Amino acid sequence: MEQASLPSQDNSRLIRRLLLLVAGAFVFAFALVPLYDVLCRATGFNGKTATGFATGGLPTQVASPAQPRAAVDRSRLVRVEFTGTVMPGLPWDMRPLQFSVELHPGEMQQVSYLVRNLSDKPVTGQAVPSVSPGQAAQHFEKIECFCFEQQTLAPGEAREMPLAFIVKPEIGADIAQITLSYAFFSLDGQRQTLTRNREEK
């Protein structure tokens, strides 16, 4: 009888370990996007800029400390293009009101994105920006940005979200075009998944 119970105990132990492995893989997959974003911001890889963390653990932008403004370089123009993506789980629509601008390095520019909540309930989201080419990120300074804070929209609400920025004069002469992309993530979805994971444990 003792010999018959040993394989059963071994099987139970194996099943517990496999379940722990599956739970660990799920948590790792859930955390992969924020971790990748943190790595990119720490190293400057993929055109990411400095961040802090939102309440839900999602990266949030940190405004640069005020610095003396360099003179405007009127000898050349840089074209900045704007794009936006809404990630799965966030029932919003998002688009830039201007798809591109041309400016002199050192010149402050203001644009806006239009964001609309398509659902029938309040939803909170967080925008995460990315600048390409990557070497332009350190020369792209956001003065005012909706990405600095979480954004909550009421059911059906549409809002213009402002962005003020400068392309620093130190940017390389070989860079004539920059693309600023925003990805909006659902913080409500992140909180629900975290809550569900805690309850399952």
Secondary structure, DSSP 4 states (H G I P E B T S, - for coil): -HHHHHHHHHHHHHHHHHHHHHHHHHHHHHHHHHHHHHHHHHHTGGG---EEE-TTS-EEE-PPPP-PPPPP-TT--EEEEEEEEEPTT--EEEEESSSEEEE-TT-EEEEEEEEEE-SSS-EEEEEEEEEESGGGGGGEEEEEEGGGS-EEE-TT-EEEEEEEEEE-TTS-TT--EEEEEEEEEEHHHHHHHHHHHHHH-
